[in-house]
Amino acid sequence: MNEQVYQAVVAAPGFALGVNCNNDEILGIDFLEARAEQAPRTLLAMEAVRQLRAYLKDPAFELGLPLAPAGTPFQRRVWERIALIPPSQTRTYGELAKGLATGPRAVGGACGANPYPIVVPCHRVIAAGGALGGFARERGGLLLAIKRWLLEHELR
């Protein structure tokens, strides 16, 4: 199995964040099982590490990283709406769907395709009635535990 090569890895409580970037843009951020940090390989990776650590320390920190264009036009519209959700607040898939004139499942699909978690905070999108719903196309396991941690982190 080929192991993904990251330009940096940031340790977080119970998980890690793998940063994939070139010199100019973030190409993706992956949730990983807990592992040792990896020193940044580029200046942008160094800035990503600085900002991700700042968020992990203070959830009100506003991330401002240059993101490579990704996704379909619809996914980008969903991500733009999600980026407007303030820390410690949530929206349901249905609320976002109504504002985008689409269905909750389509919003969930766009959330699952988000290559920039935390920067585009899909963890702030929950199911009706307050249930967590899925996260990054998973309904349990490590990723749902990370979503729970991120939401609790923002409520501290």
C-alpha positions as MATLAB code, in Angstrom:
seq = 'MNEQVYQAVVAAPGFALGVNCNNDEILGIDFLEARAEQAPRTLLAMEAVRQLRAYLKDPAFELGLPLAPAGTPFQRRVWERIALIPPSQTRTYGELAKGLATGPRAVGGACGANPYPIVVPCHRVIAAGGALGGFARERGGLLLAIKRWLLEHELR';
ca = [
       0.000    0.000    0.000;
       1.380    3.414   -0.934;
       1.531    5.858    1.940;
       0.412    9.407    1.071;
       3.288   11.883    1.155;
       2.389   15.083    2.984;
       4.190   18.399    3.044;
       3.432   18.524    6.784;
       1.588   16.599    9.477;
       0.064   18.366   12.481;
      -0.747   16.413   15.646;
      -4.147   17.017   17.222;
      -5.866   15.396   20.210;
      -6.497   11.817   19.084;
      -5.824   12.423   15.386;
      -3.515   14.220   12.974;
      -3.880   16.490    9.956;
      -1.948   15.770    6.770;
      -1.300   18.858    4.656;
      -0.866   18.425    0.917;
       0.208   21.558   -0.950;
       2.420   22.982   -3.632;
       4.296   26.266   -3.239;
       1.188   28.380   -3.873;
      -1.968   26.528   -2.800;
      -3.316   23.974   -0.389;
      -4.321   20.910   -2.422;
      -5.951   19.064    0.453;
      -5.999   18.379    4.170;
      -6.579   14.824    5.371;
      -7.723   13.551    8.735;
      -5.297   10.841    9.847;
      -4.993    8.454   12.734;
      -2.843    9.902   15.516;
       0.811   10.014   14.505;
       3.957   12.023   15.016;
       4.185   15.437   13.478;
       6.107   15.898   10.263;
       8.041   19.120    9.803;
       6.809   21.355    6.969;
       8.575   20.900    3.641;
       7.527   24.201    2.057;
       6.822   27.769    3.170;
       3.105   27.295    2.535;
       3.112   24.075    4.561;
       4.791   26.030    7.371;
       2.005   28.624    7.239;
      -0.648   25.890    7.157;
       0.889   24.310   10.253;
       0.941   27.694   12.011;
      -2.720   28.325   11.215;
      -3.928   24.808   12.024;
      -2.114   24.889   15.377;
      -3.662   28.308   16.088;
      -7.127   26.865   15.385;
      -6.445   23.824   17.582;
      -5.490   26.199   20.392;
      -8.263   28.750   19.761;
     -11.286   27.638   17.709;
     -12.190   31.281   17.014;
      -8.980   31.646   14.972;
      -9.865   32.434   11.363;
      -7.960   30.325    8.889;
      -6.941   32.048    5.682;
      -5.065   29.643    3.462;
      -4.927   29.790   -0.346;
      -6.958   26.838   -1.593;
      -6.469   25.238   -4.994;
      -9.649   25.290   -7.092;
     -11.441   21.982   -6.576;
     -14.851   20.429   -6.888;
     -17.809   20.979   -9.136;
     -19.570   24.341   -9.345;
     -22.294   22.966   -7.049;
     -19.766   21.691   -4.490;
     -18.014   25.060   -4.496;
     -21.353   26.820   -3.805;
     -21.988   24.497   -0.857;
     -18.464   25.026    0.487;
     -18.855   28.804    0.201;
     -21.996   28.607    2.355;
     -20.317   26.310    4.862;
     -17.350   28.679    5.146;
     -19.790   31.329    6.423;
     -20.855   29.255    9.458;
     -19.141   30.840   12.486;
     -17.225   28.735   15.024;
     -19.442   27.214   17.755;
     -22.487   27.392   15.465;
     -23.999   24.667   13.323;
     -26.415   24.411   10.435;
     -28.355   21.369    9.346;
     -28.006   19.774    5.957;
     -31.627   20.792    5.376;
     -31.038   24.456    6.251;
     -28.160   24.658    3.814;
     -30.146   22.771    1.176;
     -33.050   25.196    1.453;
     -30.746   28.183    0.916;
     -29.193   26.474   -2.104;
     -32.483   25.205   -3.578;
     -31.357   21.583   -3.430;
     -31.760   18.522   -1.225;
     -30.021   17.649    2.049;
     -28.375   14.561    0.497;
     -26.758   16.733   -2.177;
     -25.378   19.000    0.549;
     -24.123   15.923    2.409;
     -22.411   14.700   -0.757;
     -20.671   18.043   -1.189;
     -19.583   17.964    2.461;
     -18.132   14.492    1.954;
     -16.142   15.692   -1.061;
     -14.617   18.670    0.785;
     -10.818   18.491    0.348;
     -10.200   21.256    2.923;
     -11.669   20.181    6.277;
     -11.374   22.674    9.103;
     -10.635   25.464    6.577;
     -14.053   24.735    5.023;
     -15.707   23.617    8.280;
     -18.043   20.807    7.179;
     -17.960   19.554   10.758;
     -20.387   22.404   11.528;
     -23.060   20.777    9.356;
     -25.244   18.359   11.292;
     -28.372   16.288   10.774;
     -31.862   17.472   11.674;
     -32.627   17.112   15.361;
     -29.006   17.714   16.354;
     -27.579   14.323   15.376;
     -24.044   14.472   14.021;
     -24.905   12.826   10.708;
     -21.909   11.566    8.792;
     -18.509   13.070    8.295;
     -16.225   12.865    5.282;
     -18.526   10.187    3.839;
     -18.365    8.029    6.973;
     -21.050    7.326    9.523;
     -18.820    6.172   12.380;
     -15.307    5.426   13.467;
     -12.404    7.831   13.635;
     -13.884   10.510   11.386;
     -17.115   10.815   13.354;
     -15.060   10.962   16.570;
     -13.064   13.812   15.009;
     -16.283   15.668   14.079;
     -17.509   15.281   17.659;
     -14.173   16.564   19.007;
     -14.143   19.563   16.635;
     -17.670   20.574   17.659;
     -16.867   20.187   21.372;
     -13.609   22.116   20.856;
     -15.528   25.028   19.381;
     -18.002   25.090   22.264;
     -15.314   25.404   24.960;
];
